[in-house]
Amino acid sequence: MQKYSRVLVKLSGEALAGEQQRGFDHSVITRVARELIELVRNGIEVSVVIGGGNFWRGRTSGDMDRTKADQIGMLATIMNAIYVADVCRAEGIEAVVQTPFAVGNMTELFSKERALLHMKEGKIVFFAGGTGHPFFSTDTGAALRGCEVEVGALLFAKNIDGVYDSDPKLNPEAKKYDSISCQELLAKNLKAIDAAAATLCIDQKLPIIVFDLDMPNGILKAAAGEKIGTTIYV
Ligand code: UDP
């Protein structure tokens, strides 16, 4: 029995890079693609947002024009989506990449109606290019598209296994939450998801499950409502 009939899976760019931390780790991506396909075969409608941190992040690009840096970041998310969508096809499922702006004939323009139709037909829809605007992140792009296509939950697969009260890389005493409200997350200024995404999720009552992409079948477990990672409730 599945908990959600339609989900949006957000994959952080870094998590897709595997141990090398840059570019693509094909074996990680193939495993992820197989899990996404399994979700569809379990009757769930699946959409995906992928970050760009394995190539580029606007906010860490020094003193260059932030708008231009973010444009490069958005393009990086499109490269990621084209790659992962192609691996999904190679593994046996149709996949479509939609972007908020025209990228020639490489992607389709975002449309709620077409995205819903694709998902009904059993295709995986990748929402690439973030929101299409600088000064946002793919977390916000994921929250926005998740609200637009009315998913039951956002499944955030990261390179960390949940939300902590402080950075576990810096603080060995950091404690992981099994669940936390989105309001508390904002009030405590925890960096698990960005504030714009959190605000949108609160407004639209969209829960988020944060878990480790490395966990075997993590995406399947999160979609089935198993208690993994941290549930951010609204
Ligand atoms: N980006 C943007 N607008 C958006 C989404 C993303 O400008 O709506 C840019 C921004 O520069 C960001 C980069 O794309 O740093 C990659 O996205 P993100 O940092 O969210 O990737 P992740 O950390 O999830 O891999």
Residues whose N, C-alpha, C, O or C-beta is under 5 A from the ligand:
A	BS01	UDP	L11 S12 G13 E14 G51 G52 G53 N54 W56 R57 G58 R59 A69 D70 Q71 G73 M74 G129 G130 T131 G132 H133 P134 F135 F136 S137 T138 D139 G141
